[in-house]
Amino acid sequence: METRVLMVVCILLGLVSEGVAAPGNATFYVPHKPSDCHGVKEPGPMVVAAGNPIWNNGAICGKKFNVTCIGPPSIGKKFPCKGSVIVTVVDRCALPQCHTTFELSRPAFDKIVDPTLVMIAINYEPA
């Protein structure tokens, strides 16, 4: 009986740990070809360039992430966030000016936030 209880607890802990999102920030960019991941292949509109902290020598190429806008609300404006979007990593954020976790394509950025903003706080997790 104790073994079964221990197994159930371990399974539940594993499920909980998979759903934890990481904090970061995002801006938008215009995807270009060739990209660092897909060359000249057309990857679709919901794409992202990864920043240095998660680039990992390109190991992240092709991975999908659920990106959620969490703020920050601008002073004097209503909360700018509109939800989440699933994106695919197709590129590396251009150096040295890259100071974000992700640069989202404009369609992906506009789906989750008021398009008048330039930088947002996000949570992200594997999709």
JOUR-V934266 format. One record per pair of residues at least 4 apart in sequence whose ideal C-beta (glycine too) atoms are under 7 Angstrom apart, sorted by the first residue. I is the first residue (numbers start at 0). J is the second residue. Records with the same first field share a line. If there is no record, write none. Layout:
I->J  J
This chain:
0->4
1->5
2->6
3->7
4->8
5->9
6->10
7->11
8->12
9->13
10->14
11->15
12->16
13->17
20->67  122  123  124
21->122  123  124
22->122
23->100  101  121  123
24->99  100  118  119  120  121
25->66  99  100  101  102  103  119  121
26->99  102  117  118
27->102  103  104  105  108
28->48  102
29->105
30->34  46  89  90  104
32->39
33->38  39
34->38  89  90
35->57  90  91
36->57  60  61  88  89  90
37->42  89
42->46  87  89
44->104  106
45->84  85  86  87  104  106  107
46->86  87  89  104  107
47->86  88  101  102  103  104  107
48->90  91  92  101  102
49->53  54  59  88  91  92  101
50->54  92  97  99  100  101
51->97
52->100
53->59  100
54->59  91
55->59
59->88
60->88
61->87  88
62->88  125
63->85  86  87  126
64->86  123  124  125  126
65->83  85  123  124  126
66->83  84  86  101  103  111  121  123
67->83  121  122
68->80  81  82  111  112  119  121
69->80  120  121  122
70->80  119  120
71->120
72->76  78  79
73->79
79->112  113  116
80->111  112
81->110  111  112
82->111
83->111
84->107  110  111
85->126
86->103  107
92->97  99  102
93->97
100->121  123
101->123
103->107  108
104->108
105->109
106->110
108->112
109->114
112->116  119
